[in-house]
Amino acid sequence: MVSSPRSVGVLYSRTPGDPVVHERGDGLFPPAAYARDDESRDDHFYRVPRKVVHIDDGAIAALGRLYAEVLPAGGRLLDLMSSWRSHLPAEFRAGEVVGLGMNADEMADNPRLSRFVVHDLNAQPRLPFAAEAFDGAMCAVSIQYVLYPVMLFREVRRVLRPGAPFVVSFSNRCFPTKAVAVWLESTDAQHLALVRAYFEAAGAWWDVTEESRSPADGDPLYAVWARASSQHGGPEMAPKPPNVRHAPAEPWRAS
């Protein structure tokens, strides 16, 4: 569960081998930075299907072009925090696309998914997949809802083969009551820095790239992506704190 009477904002993990206690934000920022206006259970919030897109056609096309550039054609892909659309371009052919999300009805209506699993990352950040099971991963317009981002990025690295890309995209759209405080109080430039910080704090990622892919006429679109380093050598990023020059405003800090 995400909280307990003893400590709001703390995950008490029951996964063998995991630490007993995980604070929201994984120590990157204070747990208060990952507070939300709506602290009700996420599986309740997402129980009703919402078959809507969160970015317009121009941004969807821009995201599709990015996927075609970065993700490996013919590979086995993980669509993280998936819904009823994956935004892969029509001409892109993957070997398999596995969705992980909160609503079975939405994912069942996604024509790009080969199969899917219902899984709440905020209740259990550990991914239900074997190590090095995928050739690429993507997370579209959903990173703002994640309570344990460093744990998640480490898990994504675990399930990716060396050299496989992980593409994280976002816009200025969200369900504000479920987005974390640090996201809501940050600019788009700071969002880029924050997602980069997740990669850096998780370690074992290299070739981190952050870009605006915003179309000339449409919703803004930003992305940060990196490649999984080899567990046995090769490029690797050591964990380090976020760049303080781009640190977001901090109204969520305790006085």
C-alpha positions, 0 to 999 in steps of 0.5 A: 500500500502507498500509505499507513497510519504510521507514515503518510507517503511511505510504501511498505514493500512486501517484495522479497529482497526489497528494502522494507521502507521506501519514501516517496521520491526515493530520496531525490526530493523530500516526500512532500514533493510527491504529495498529491491533492487526491491521495485516494487509491489509484486503482479506484481512480482509474477503475472507470475507463477514460478513452481519451487522448491527452495530447492533440493530433500534432503532438501524437504525430510528433511522438510517433516520429520520435518512437520511429527514430528511437525504438527498435523495429521488430523488437519486443516493447514495453508500453509503461502506464499504458492505456487505449492508445500507444501512439506508435506510428501506423507504419511502425512494426514491433515484434510484440508490444506489452502494455502495463497499466491500470485499466483492463478495458482501456488496454483491451481496446488498444490495437497495438498491444499484443498482451497486457497486465494490470499493475499499479506502479505506485503500490508495487514499483517492481515490474512483473517481468523477467530481467532483460525481457524487452528491446525498448520501453516507453512511457507517454504523458504519465511520468507525473503520476509516479511516486517512486520514480528512481525505483521505477527507472531501476526496474525498467533498466532491469527488464531491458536488454543492454542498449535498449532505449527507454523513452519518457514523454510528456506535455502540459496536460495531466489529471492535476489531482493525481500529479505529484506536487513537484511536477505541478510546481515546475516549468516545462524546462524543469520537467525535462531536468527532473526526468533527466534526474530520474535517469541519473539517480537510477544509474545504469543509463547512458546517452541521456537525451532531452528535447522539445518535440513540440509541433509548430501547431499543436500541444507541446511535447517533450521527451527524455530518453536514454539507453540501458547500460550493460550490467557487465561493462560498457557506458554507465551513468553513476547516480548523482543528484539533480542539477540544482540550477534547474531545481523547481520551485519548492512550495511543498517543502515543510517550513 
